[in-house]
Amino acid sequence: MDFFRAVDLSAFLALSYVLYRLFSRTRLRLPPGPRGLPILGNIYDIPEKHEWVTYRDMARRYDSDIIHLNLMGTCLIVVNTREAARELFDRRSAIYSDKPPFPMLNELMGFTWHFAFHRYGAYWKEHRKLFHKELAGPAVTLHYPRLLDGARCLLKRLLDEPNNFRESIRFMAARVILGVTYGIDVRDNDDYYVQTAEKAMAGMAVAGNAGSFLVDSFPILQCVPDWFPGADFKRKAANWNLSVKAMAHVPMKFVHDSMASGTSVDSIASKYIAEMEENAECSSEKEEILRNVLASSYAAGSDTTVSSLTTFILAMTQNPNIQKKAQEAIDEVIGCDRLPEFSDYKSVPYINAILKEVLRWRAVLPLAVPHSTSRDDEYRGYHIPKDAIVVGNAWAMMNDVSVYGENPDVFNPDRFLKDAKINPDIPHPNEAFGFGRRVCPGQDMAEASMWLTIASILAVFNITKAVDDKGNIIEPSGEFTSGMLSHAAPFECEIKPRSKYAVSLIQLGAHAF
């Protein structure tokens, strides 16, 4: 009986919360959006896939650059234009830099260590400061050897196992990030640390979008027993939780153990731990921040790298003329007797344009990680309430014909060029990395790795459409998945070395590390 009274009380409190949120805003002019149902709001207006397209279409229908949806009392604001994003996330960053509570991701799944989901404040700033010091800006050049190692190892794997290109890219991302952060020498995708992180990241991809789980709108649902009807979200969270926590703690234990045994190699973790011990500055808080930042770097960089570079492979498969033009540009500047280096970055503008177009054409995060408002605000006569979830529609902004020209759905690096040089009037697709103060701090590292990998693959491989046993060309579907992170749907292609000399370059490059 006590249990049923508790359930009745929970239902009453949830309903009261919804009614309060609804009626407290009835007199305020919210941004336009579809008319919702009583109590439920617009939960049935959110599509199961490719929400970013629906939100862009809603913005056009209501002739507004921001739209509003009611998620059972929670206010969702979607920002669909670059101008609105710049005004809200940049100029008003003091209001729009917070994050929603994310009960599913944080409390239930255990992502409390991921500082991308931390509330805005001093604790978050300490994390951001450490990340910038070690993995952004000038610090990226210190990691060039690791990036080169990753790219060269990828070429060798593509030579040996061309059909497993997606898994080879995943191996490269893990090898680079885990090597830089912990000094872990990843040898294959069956590595325990890689497998643990992949399970955790699979959960984040499902739970990261606003509205994915009802508990994010009703935190009180966390109290529902796991066995209760409709509590499947708790069982999923519990399954992910083990991998999420291990992803942060297990690699740090590896570093401590290897340092104690004298077998550690240079890494960000070993350097900081040694400095703390030498200066007698060891503390649980400093260790926690270090652990959080390093785990966050893998969480932010692994799946995004796989998605972006798989998109590149798809684009080359579908556009042989663009591939040929890129190879000619590389041959002309770099030649055929060596592999690309970071020193070539400014010498081959067409590769830079391909990188930009990969980021723009199919955004890894079509909807940026949600922000939250720290107080009430007004934009163009519309009320944006405190604690509203505010999401930047990166996909809509990077498919804006007024910015990037006609046919944004077509992969076309030339849109970034003028007279064979990068056109400064066409904005770099920074929206791929988020907005405002919460923009991804790993952008420099990610773009450096992507540029080197793209240039290296084009220098030594031809990528073509696959052919079946009867000689028929297999056309890639060109479809992309939905969720927090978007990936190209599985497709086949053929990756073959351009020449025997290219094979020699690949083998020599792999042996150099």
Steps between C-alpha positions, in 0.01 A plus 500: 500500500784739587651434158178591316466815710853592399415442133183710534700777666765488228233521229333791679827689538591440135161622381518804728844580364376486139197717574714753681748523213219531246283756672791714621576576133154539353523879510847515352570519126719199431664442161270342239456127475242230438190495715540232765267268685381571855758389756703303241595806299699428183650163582330351192633779277859385553583248226679176570779583254669799341345749739725775366320495165160525667615792718639683196170448317305626802712815506419561135130432556480751786741745336711514815864419564413350840212265580345368819376155597344400829632169632242433770574827672866531403568780254714400200636783284665405170730758342508456122709786357858616538384853586280384787772266626756778500265730689392249764798269550775757443379849587277376782727219611454595866139378467539212253807311626336279759401138445180312582520252792505196264367249759526211255858569396634620833324345798381176340768419242791649695630766260550743789870503406441637149555874530302567181194422714609699807304803612667833421720622784841487666516119502437482125753778437773302677438211262494722195825669607686170527364376167608821322846482652566146383284431194417827326672788320883488498498182712371302200841520331649306792279208399590500130718186540203308640275629222755398239529155659123460492470605136786273387357203690161565340653489151656162575170362630315630193757324284460172689125513570336746263149368566527579870566869448256616768659280767844611386402864547368414846832334581690812391285730715545278805875459443555875476280616787583225750867536415503877551296498817609182683795357308296189416636319195187385316574209266152404380131571545466212748703702748317504835513878531360545150217253555406660831490848349300386198225357719482824696494712185222291349285597797587868473405505132152373592436716806665827399219669307236708676179302542660157455386385845207622705707504818684808367170690518390330824803439724266353760477189279847408623323371812296244306614140571684324218232231474213749471308501167647768272829511691698352213709819498639407842600154386675649197676755719618232742642298212692801368606622843769236553680591176457875555665493841773260388579727204615772740656295781669199339750689276609713796566185701714377210709819520545475880595132476747554215661794684535288814666220301722738304350404164302814422554703181459872445137611511291784634391285795850389602636852468235653723512225759880531520476878535242473777712249690820700453340821623303328777179628342312172479133536578186308420355808325799548267508128422126510430532791258788330319305174479189678371682702235689203359191280484307786341765535230443141388123534523511817289756384245447132425155471343524844339823401325347174378191679370689780321756278330237244400308791343818589311531141369136512389546837329801371305311184404216705358713774341792357298562832320554679832731220612705526181529878532621463859759238404631722222537787747694278739725360225577848373601646837620203706601262226480123499816419691382577855190512716333830603633678807353777715740741333296457180181636657501841330634367170199299379186719534280241332556254786409775746181556301417128512544505879263796529244333274514174696419694817222698331339238275404246767532635853612250762281681754215639289346631822762636737518382859212686672557822692280641775403855593611630839228768509204633304583674174330659200594469134321694226193537717492133601532387860764235576449375856759409759602132486388465138692241297660684209636299208699628203394338173847473350370305200260779403772764524747300293236436233406867466499586127549869577837413654628194312323534168253284314469122535635472856422127494766450231858438611693785339833623645513775236242696699787591736741606225560808288779512243630165632542646851285481812234768471504705824145618433357149546485422872671195640234251623579557867144403589614140466674549837224671695430852612608779733708430807403133478655444158707181481851590625645212297428662163865577423610145578213349303561708189874436508442124516234512228712708263802270527287185463308631199817613323677172579219278373467698176876490445518121485152354441226500239150470644230367268154346514490130580399243240302182570578148374318570172691819431216731599591825676375519860364848564536630858166599649636831622278472808610626842390387844310710752586563863738732678778391263426436133691235304488391139294186463713192416623503141750312288786643298835394359819651638807414295854642490564740214827327403768261615700800618202606712513157667866559584418841651229347715728225628790737568269742680363226725851380592613851590296492821 
